[in-house]
Amino acid sequence: MASFLQPFIPPWSHRVLGGERVHLRAPVLADWAAWARLRGESREFLTPWEPTWPADALTRAAFRRRLRRYCREAREEVGYAFFVLRNGDNRLLGGITLSSVRLGAARSCSVGYWIGKPHARQGYMTEAVGAICGFVFDVLVLHRIEAACVQGNAASERLLMKCGFQREGYARGYFQINGAWRDHLLFALLESDPRPG
């Protein structure tokens, strides 16, 4: 493969995770237009729950930087990013990332996700989180997945509970979201915990 393409070929790009209605795969440069369109039309829906978007958030250059970061994190085995696509028509629905992958005695990671407004509350992300849990426990062989959601994000809290996560705590000023430090609810799922489905 041409060396100039290497920064944009995710090291885990051969892996596709599947579910009944969705599948997950690594983002690639050809996804930029669909990603920018979905994020753009969902901006008002997403911004209350995300860090402040930079001015160039939806540009091709910003997407390239994002892909470089995803590839670097995967090579270093500290994070993995996937896009969530609908089975049948491969329509982009959202994204899901694993970050802060820790090996050794911890064997844990954090999960984060977003879904475009047109596809929200249809069960797609619940299925995607279920698929990523299988990847974490069966492929990465980790013991624990952690998740945090902004206090007041009832949809995200319900999603995590549906996927078998248990609420473990409350963190004050945990992440800077939409320009303000926000309190978060903390959840976790252990490899030994029962999971729906």
Secondary structure, DSSP 8 states (H G I E B T S, - for coil): --GGGGGGS-TTTT-EEE-SSEEEE---GGGHHHHHHHHHHTHHHHGGGS----TTTTSHHHHHHHHHHHHHHHHTTS-EEEEEEETTT--EEEEEEEEEEE-TTT-EEEEEEEE-GGGTTSSHHHHHHHHHHHIIIIIS--SEEEEEEETT-HHHHHHHHHTT-EEEEEEEEEEEETTEEEEEEEEEEETTS----
